[in-house]
Structure formats: C-alpha cells, structure tokens
Amino acid sequence: MFWPGLALFITVMAFNMVGDALRDRLDPHLIAEHAH
C-alpha cells in the first residue's frame, strides 16, 4: 500500500510544481501577491 501512495504523492507534487511554474510565467503580476 505504501508504494502506490508514494507514486501518487510524487505525481501530484510534480503537477503542482509545474502548474506553479507555468502560472508564474504566464501571470507575472501574481508573483508579488504569491511571494512566500
């Protein structure tokens, strides 16, 4: 049960990082609001 969960977690995290990178590239004005 551990490995399928880990694979799903990695996939979700990868999509999350790619989505954040694309949004930052497409919407530069959001960077100031989104800064951590």
N, CA, C and O atoms as a CHARMM CRD file, in Angstrom:
* protein
*
  144
    1    1 MET  N      0.83400  -1.20700   0.00000 PROA 1      0.00000
    2    1 MET  CA     0.00000   0.00000   0.00000 PROA 1      0.00000
    3    1 MET  C      0.86600   1.25400   0.00000 PROA 1      0.00000
    4    1 MET  O      0.41600   2.32400  -0.40900 PROA 1      0.00000
    5    2 PHE  N      2.09900   1.12100   0.45600 PROA 2      0.00000
    6    2 PHE  CA     2.97000   2.29600   0.56500 PROA 2      0.00000
    7    2 PHE  C      3.37500   2.83500  -0.80000 PROA 2      0.00000
    8    2 PHE  O      3.30300   4.04200  -1.03100 PROA 2      0.00000
    9    3 TRP  N      3.80200   1.95300  -1.71100 PROA 3      0.00000
   10    3 TRP  CA     4.35000   2.41900  -2.99500 PROA 3      0.00000
   11    3 TRP  C      3.32500   3.11500  -3.87600 PROA 3      0.00000
   12    3 TRP  O      3.64400   4.16200  -4.43900 PROA 3      0.00000
   13    4 PRO  N      2.10600   2.59100  -4.03000 PROA 4      0.00000
   14    4 PRO  CA     1.12000   3.34300  -4.83200 PROA 4      0.00000
   15    4 PRO  C      0.83500   4.72100  -4.25100 PROA 4      0.00000
   16    4 PRO  O      0.66800   5.68900  -4.99300 PROA 4      0.00000
   17    5 GLY  N      0.77900   4.81000  -2.94200 PROA 5      0.00000
   18    5 GLY  CA     0.55100   6.11000  -2.31000 PROA 5      0.00000
   19    5 GLY  C      1.70800   7.05600  -2.57000 PROA 5      0.00000
   20    5 GLY  O      1.49600   8.23800  -2.83900 PROA 5      0.00000
   21    6 LEU  N      2.92800   6.54600  -2.49200 PROA 6      0.00000
   22    6 LEU  CA     4.10600   7.37500  -2.74500 PROA 6      0.00000
   23    6 LEU  C      4.13200   7.83800  -4.19500 PROA 6      0.00000
   24    6 LEU  O      4.43900   8.99900  -4.46700 PROA 6      0.00000
   25    7 ALA  N      3.81300   6.94400  -5.13000 PROA 7      0.00000
   26    7 ALA  CA     3.79100   7.31000  -6.54700 PROA 7      0.00000
   27    7 ALA  C      2.74100   8.39100  -6.80100 PROA 7      0.00000
   28    7 ALA  O      2.99800   9.34700  -7.53300 PROA 7      0.00000
   29    8 LEU  N      1.56800   8.24500  -6.20300 PROA 8      0.00000
   30    8 LEU  CA     0.51500   9.24200  -6.36600 PROA 8      0.00000
   31    8 LEU  C      0.95100  10.58100  -5.78600 PROA 8      0.00000
   32    8 LEU  O      0.72800  11.62500  -6.39800 PROA 8      0.00000
   33    9 PHE  N      1.57000  10.55600  -4.61000 PROA 9      0.00000
   34    9 PHE  CA     2.04100  11.77600  -3.96200 PROA 9      0.00000
   35    9 PHE  C      3.06100  12.49500  -4.83700 PROA 9      0.00000
   36    9 PHE  O      2.97700  13.70900  -5.02400 PROA 9      0.00000
   37   10 ILE  N      4.02600  11.74600  -5.37500 PROA 10     0.00000
   38   10 ILE  CA     5.05900  12.35200  -6.23100 PROA 10     0.00000
   39   10 ILE  C      4.42800  12.94400  -7.49000 PROA 10     0.00000
   40   10 ILE  O      4.80600  14.03300  -7.92300 PROA 10     0.00000
   41   11 THR  N      3.47000  12.22800  -8.07600 PROA 11     0.00000
   42   11 THR  CA     2.80800  12.73100  -9.28100 PROA 11     0.00000
   43   11 THR  C      2.07200  14.03100  -8.99400 PROA 11     0.00000
   44   11 THR  O      2.17900  14.99000  -9.75900 PROA 11     0.00000
   45   12 VAL  N      1.32500  14.06800  -7.89200 PROA 12     0.00000
   46   12 VAL  CA     0.58100  15.27200  -7.53500 PROA 12     0.00000
   47   12 VAL  C      1.53300  16.43100  -7.27100 PROA 12     0.00000
   48   12 VAL  O      1.28600  17.55100  -7.72000 PROA 12     0.00000
   49   13 MET  N      2.62000  16.17300  -6.54600 PROA 13     0.00000
   50   13 MET  CA     3.58800  17.23600  -6.26200 PROA 13     0.00000
   51   13 MET  C      4.23300  17.74600  -7.54400 PROA 13     0.00000
   52   13 MET  O      4.46000  18.94800  -7.68300 PROA 13     0.00000
   53   14 ALA  N      4.53100  16.84700  -8.48700 PROA 14     0.00000
   54   14 ALA  CA     5.13900  17.25800  -9.75500 PROA 14     0.00000
   55   14 ALA  C      4.17600  18.15100 -10.53800 PROA 14     0.00000
   56   14 ALA  O      4.58100  19.19300 -11.05300 PROA 14     0.00000
   57   15 PHE  N      2.90200  17.74900 -10.63200 PROA 15     0.00000
   58   15 PHE  CA     1.92900  18.58700 -11.32700 PROA 15     0.00000
   59   15 PHE  C      1.77800  19.93400 -10.63400 PROA 15     0.00000
   60   15 PHE  O      1.62600  20.96000 -11.29600 PROA 15     0.00000
   61   16 ASN  N      1.81900  19.93600  -9.29400 PROA 16     0.00000
   62   16 ASN  CA     1.68500  21.17200  -8.53500 PROA 16     0.00000
   63   16 ASN  C      2.83800  22.11900  -8.85100 PROA 16     0.00000
   64   16 ASN  O      2.62100  23.31100  -9.06700 PROA 16     0.00000
   65   17 MET  N      4.06600  21.59300  -8.87800 PROA 17     0.00000
   66   17 MET  CA     5.23100  22.44000  -9.16900 PROA 17     0.00000
   67   17 MET  C      5.18400  22.96700 -10.59800 PROA 17     0.00000
   68   17 MET  O      5.48100  24.13700 -10.84100 PROA 17     0.00000
   69   18 VAL  N      4.81000  22.10200 -11.54900 PROA 18     0.00000
   70   18 VAL  CA     4.72100  22.53000 -12.94700 PROA 18     0.00000
   71   18 VAL  C      3.63300  23.58900 -13.09900 PROA 18     0.00000
   72   18 VAL  O      3.82500  24.58200 -13.80000 PROA 18     0.00000
   73   19 GLY  N      2.49700  23.38000 -12.44700 PROA 19     0.00000
   74   19 GLY  CA     1.41200  24.35800 -12.51500 PROA 19     0.00000
   75   19 GLY  C      1.83100  25.70100 -11.94400 PROA 19     0.00000
   76   19 GLY  O      1.52300  26.74400 -12.52200 PROA 19     0.00000
   77   20 ASP  N      2.53200  25.69000 -10.80800 PROA 20     0.00000
   78   20 ASP  CA     3.00800  26.94000 -10.21600 PROA 20     0.00000
   79   20 ASP  C      3.98100  27.64200 -11.15400 PROA 20     0.00000
   80   20 ASP  O      3.90200  28.85800 -11.33000 PROA 20     0.00000
   81   21 ALA  N      4.89500  26.89200 -11.75700 PROA 21     0.00000
   82   21 ALA  CA     5.88400  27.48900 -12.66500 PROA 21     0.00000
   83   21 ALA  C      5.18900  28.09600 -13.88300 PROA 21     0.00000
   84   21 ALA  O      5.53400  29.19800 -14.30900 PROA 21     0.00000
   85   22 LEU  N      4.21800  27.38700 -14.44000 PROA 22     0.00000
   86   22 LEU  CA     3.50600  27.91100 -15.60600 PROA 22     0.00000
   87   22 LEU  C      2.71900  29.16200 -15.24300 PROA 22     0.00000
   88   22 LEU  O      2.69900  30.12700 -16.00700 PROA 22     0.00000
   89   23 ARG  N      2.06700  29.15200 -14.07500 PROA 23     0.00000
   90   23 ARG  CA     1.28900  30.31500 -13.67200 PROA 23     0.00000
   91   23 ARG  C      2.19400  31.51600 -13.45000 PROA 23     0.00000
   92   23 ARG  O      1.85900  32.63200 -13.84600 PROA 23     0.00000
   93   24 ASP  N      3.34400  31.28900 -12.81500 PROA 24     0.00000
   94   24 ASP  CA     4.28200  32.39200 -12.60000 PROA 24     0.00000
   95   24 ASP  C      4.77000  32.94400 -13.93500 PROA 24     0.00000
   96   24 ASP  O      4.96300  34.15200 -14.07100 PROA 24     0.00000
   97   25 ARG  N      4.97100  32.07600 -14.91400 PROA 25     0.00000
   98   25 ARG  CA     5.47100  32.53400 -16.21100 PROA 25     0.00000
   99   25 ARG  C      4.37900  33.25000 -17.00100 PROA 25     0.00000
  100   25 ARG  O      4.65600  34.22300 -17.70100 PROA 25     0.00000
  101   26 LEU  N      3.13200  32.77000 -16.89100 PROA 26     0.00000
  102   26 LEU  CA     2.04800  33.35600 -17.67700 PROA 26     0.00000
  103   26 LEU  C      1.47200  34.60400 -17.02100 PROA 26     0.00000
  104   26 LEU  O      0.99300  35.50000 -17.71700 PROA 26     0.00000
  105   27 ASP  N      1.51000  34.67900 -15.68600 PROA 27     0.00000
  106   27 ASP  CA     0.93800  35.81600 -14.95900 PROA 27     0.00000
  107   27 ASP  C      1.99400  36.45900 -14.07100 PROA 27     0.00000
  108   27 ASP  O      2.00700  36.21400 -12.86400 PROA 27     0.00000
  109   28 PRO  N      2.87300  37.26800 -14.63000 PROA 28     0.00000
  110   28 PRO  CA     3.95800  37.85800 -13.82400 PROA 28     0.00000
  111   28 PRO  C      3.43900  38.72100 -12.68300 PROA 28     0.00000
  112   28 PRO  O      4.10700  38.83900 -11.65600 PROA 28     0.00000
  113   29 HSD  N      2.26200  39.32800 -12.83900 PROA 29     0.00000
  114   29 HSD  CA     1.77000  40.21800 -11.78700 PROA 29     0.00000
  115   29 HSD  C      1.34300  39.45900 -10.53900 PROA 29     0.00000
  116   29 HSD  O      1.16000  40.06600  -9.48300 PROA 29     0.00000
  117   30 LEU  N      1.18000  38.14000 -10.63900 PROA 30     0.00000
  118   30 LEU  CA     0.79500  37.35100  -9.46600 PROA 30     0.00000
  119   30 LEU  C      1.98900  37.05700  -8.56400 PROA 30     0.00000
  120   30 LEU  O      1.80900  36.67100  -7.40900 PROA 30     0.00000
  121   31 ILE  N      3.20100  37.23500  -9.07600 PROA 31     0.00000
  122   31 ILE  CA     4.38300  36.86400  -8.28900 PROA 31     0.00000
  123   31 ILE  C      4.44400  37.67800  -7.00000 PROA 31     0.00000
  124   31 ILE  O      4.75800  37.13200  -5.94300 PROA 31     0.00000
  125   32 ALA  N      4.15100  38.96700  -7.07300 PROA 32     0.00000
  126   32 ALA  CA     4.22100  39.82300  -5.88200 PROA 32     0.00000
  127   32 ALA  C      3.20300  39.35400  -4.83800 PROA 32     0.00000
  128   32 ALA  O      3.51200  39.32200  -3.64600 PROA 32     0.00000
  129   33 GLU  N      1.99600  38.99300  -5.27400 PROA 33     0.00000
  130   33 GLU  CA     0.96300  38.55300  -4.33700 PROA 33     0.00000
  131   33 GLU  C      1.25300  37.14900  -3.81600 PROA 33     0.00000
  132   33 GLU  O      0.88300  36.81400  -2.69100 PROA 33     0.00000
  133   34 HSD  N      1.91100  36.33300  -4.62400 PROA 34     0.00000
  134   34 HSD  CA     2.10100  34.91900  -4.29700 PROA 34     0.00000
  135   34 HSD  C      3.40300  34.67000  -3.55400 PROA 34     0.00000
  136   34 HSD  O      3.67500  33.54500  -3.13400 PROA 34     0.00000
  137   35 ALA  N      4.20800  35.70900  -3.38900 PROA 35     0.00000
  138   35 ALA  CA     5.52300  35.52800  -2.75600 PROA 35     0.00000
  139   35 ALA  C      5.35200  35.02100  -1.33400 PROA 35     0.00000
  140   35 ALA  O      4.51900  35.52100  -0.57800 PROA 35     0.00000
  141   36 HSD  N      6.16100  34.01200  -0.97700 PROA 36     0.00000
  142   36 HSD  CA     6.08900  33.46800   0.38600 PROA 36     0.00000
  143   36 HSD  C      6.99300  34.28100   1.28500 PROA 36     0.00000
  144   36 HSD  O      7.09000  34.00000   2.48000 PROA 36     0.00000
